[in-house]
Amino acid sequence: MKVLLRKNVTRLGKIGEVVDVKPGYARNYLLPEGLGAEPTEANLRRVEQEKAAYLQQLAQIQAELQAQADVINGREVTISARANEEGHLYGSVGPAQIAAALAEEGVFVEAKFIDLSEPIRQLDKYDVTVRFDDEIAATVHVWVVPVRELGDDLPPAEDVEEGEEDSEQYSEA
């Protein structure tokens, strides 16, 4: 049975194409879901209009994704993680943590766009690809560093003069 596709159908065809499918597939799925129509002259004209609107909308979406990729490309984010002395993480860093680190920088990306072949399990610098589309991608530099303990940023005890610590903390304004 010949069917004119009104929308893109995975592994079947793109909008505006006339495809040959089994009658049951057309009757039970394509036609009721609005994915296909009979290939008449009126339907061909209507689908061509729908295709033009679809292509215009697709171009707008791709322009937005490209703008977002340009903003993200080359950004550096730092993720703190617990690790042992050899630099092996006690857990792992995945797409959700990278997306959260980008959000802290003011750049919002869905975790599904972050392309990691496997989770990060070592302290190091990684170049991570953020893939928005087949042709649109950006690279983010991810630094995975050890978590700083609470006392790491304080000077050693011998550097602080006696009495100076208390006077700064409890001075009345």
TADA-V60248 format. One record per run of one state. SS is the DSSP state (H for helix, E for strand, L for the rest). FROM is the first residue (numbers start at 1). LEN is the number of residues. If there is no record, write none. Layout:
ss=SS from=FROM len=LEN
ss=SS from=FROM len=LEN
This chain:
ss=L from=1 len=1
ss=E from=2 len=4
ss=L from=6 len=3
ss=E from=9 len=1
ss=L from=10 len=3
ss=E from=13 len=1
ss=L from=14 len=4
ss=E from=18 len=3
ss=L from=21 len=2
ss=H from=23 len=8
ss=L from=31 len=5
ss=E from=36 len=2
ss=L from=38 len=3
ss=H from=41 len=32
ss=L from=73 len=3
ss=E from=76 len=6
ss=L from=82 len=1
ss=E from=83 len=1
ss=L from=84 len=4
ss=E from=88 len=6
ss=L from=94 len=1
ss=H from=95 len=10
ss=L from=105 len=6
ss=H from=111 len=3
ss=E from=114 len=2
ss=L from=116 len=4
ss=E from=120 len=3
ss=L from=123 len=1
ss=E from=124 len=8
ss=L from=132 len=5
ss=E from=137 len=10
ss=L from=147 len=10
ss=H from=157 len=3
ss=L from=160 len=4
ss=H from=164 len=6
ss=L from=170 len=4
